[in-house]
Every structure is written in C-alpha cells, then in structure tokens.
Amino acid sequence: MIKVQRITAREVALAGVSTAIATLFLAVGNFTSILLFVGYMVASIALSLPLAKKSYIGYAMAYVTTILLTVLIIGTAGYFLDLLPFMLFFGLHPLLNELQEKLQVKKWLAFIVKCVWFDGAMLLFWWLVVQTTGVNWLDAYALPIVLVGSTMYFVLYDYAFYRLNKQVFALVARILKK
C-alpha cells in the first residue's frame, strides 16, 4: 500500500507564494530579454520556498503551476521557447540541490552531474533555437561556445544559488516559527 504524504495549509500557502513570485519573475524576464537569466534565478529561488519545509509535494505543485501560468502569460506573445531552459534545468535545480543534501551526495560529484545536465540543457535549447529560427551563424563554433559559456555561467549560478538558498531557508524558518 502506498503511503500518501499529507500537505498542511502552511505548505500550500508557501507553494502559492512560491508560484506567484516565480511566475512574476519568469514573465518579466521573458518580456525583457536582458533580465531573462535574472528571472530564471529569482524564480528558482522562489521555487525553493516549499523545500525549506521539506514539502516535495508543495514544490511539485509550485513547479507545475508556475510553468502553466507562465505559459498562459507569455505563450501568446511568442516567448514560449525562452521558458524552455527553466523547464529543463532552472526549475528543477532546487529539487536536485535538496536531494543532494538529503542523500548526502559529495559536493564535487553533484557539481559535475549538475554541470553536465546544465550543458546538455543549453545544447538542447541552442539546437531548438536553430531549428525554429534558422539562425545558424554559429554552426562551426557552436559546440565549444555553448559548452564553455554555459559551464562558466553554471559555476557562478550554482555558487550564487547555493548562498541565496541558505538565506531563503533561514528566512522561511524564522517566518514560520512565529
């Protein structure tokens, strides 16, 4: 028999706040392309709110709802392709970090796995952009540019996310303690 985890009203509320913040920043990031990766970062941090209470169901609800609401907001404007990196990596990154902590995976091993996963997601995104837009002026140099650029970006992103996530977890603990 499968044991179903119950979710409390606080966890649902936390997932709702998480969804609202993540959707807002994803939409703003998609409409102003210069803030696209900032939107991904803030949305990822926002999605980690339910994980601060170890609510995996709350996280799943927030992740799916954020994607659906963002598609409703930006989908009609033709920005759907810009949401793909969030769906492939940025939105799932908080969960992977939480599982890394829970399963006590060595940091260097988890970093390598996440880096390869990020590079793969960026290569897939680049390939889809080329297929849908026909822009292929980087064809000869695309693989090294995408791999080196995405790896350098990921190193900074993962470090910043880890630091910010600790602060968010501490803030959620203080707020829900009262």
Residue pairs with C-beta under 8 A, 6 or more apart in sequence:
5 56
5 57
7 55
7 57
7 58
10 53
10 176
11 50
11 53
11 55
11 57
11 58
12 58
12 61
14 49
14 50
14 52
14 53
14 55
14 58
14 172
14 176
15 49
15 50
15 55
15 58
15 59
15 61
15 62
15 65
16 62
17 46
17 49
18 46
18 47
18 48
18 49
18 50
18 58
18 59
18 62
18 66
19 61
19 62
19 65
19 66
19 69
21 42
21 43
21 46
21 49
22 42
22 43
22 44
22 46
22 47
22 62
22 66
22 70
22 91
23 43
23 65
23 66
23 69
23 70
23 73
25 38
25 39
25 42
25 43
25 46
26 39
26 40
26 43
26 66
26 70
26 74
26 83
26 86
27 39
27 70
27 73
27 74
28 35
28 39
29 35
29 36
29 37
29 38
29 39
29 40
29 42
29 43
29 82
30 36
30 39
30 70
30 74
30 77
30 79
30 82
30 83
31 74
31 77
31 79
33 82
36 82
37 153
37 157
40 85
40 86
40 90
41 90
41 157
41 160
41 161
43 66
43 86
43 90
43 91
44 86
44 90
44 91
44 93
44 94
44 161
45 94
45 161
45 164
45 165
45 168
46 62
47 59
47 62
47 63
47 66
47 91
47 94
48 59
48 94
48 97
48 98
48 165
48 168
48 169
49 62
49 168
49 172
50 56
50 58
50 59
50 61
50 62
51 59
51 94
51 95
51 98
51 169
52 168
52 169
52 172
52 173
53 172
53 176
54 98
56 95
59 94
59 95
59 98
63 91
63 92
63 95
66 91
67 83
67 86
67 87
67 91
70 83
70 86
71 80
71 83
74 80
74 82
74 83
81 125
81 128
81 129
81 132
84 124
84 125
84 128
85 121
85 122
85 125
88 121
88 124
88 125
89 117
89 118
89 121
89 122
93 114
93 161
94 161
94 165
96 110
96 114
96 117
97 110
97 161
97 162
97 165
99 105
100 107
100 110
111 158
114 154
114 158
115 151
115 154
115 155
115 158
118 150
118 151
118 154
119 146
119 147
119 150
119 151
119 154
122 146
122 150
123 143
123 146
123 147
123 150
126 142
126 146
129 135
130 136
130 139
130 142
138 145
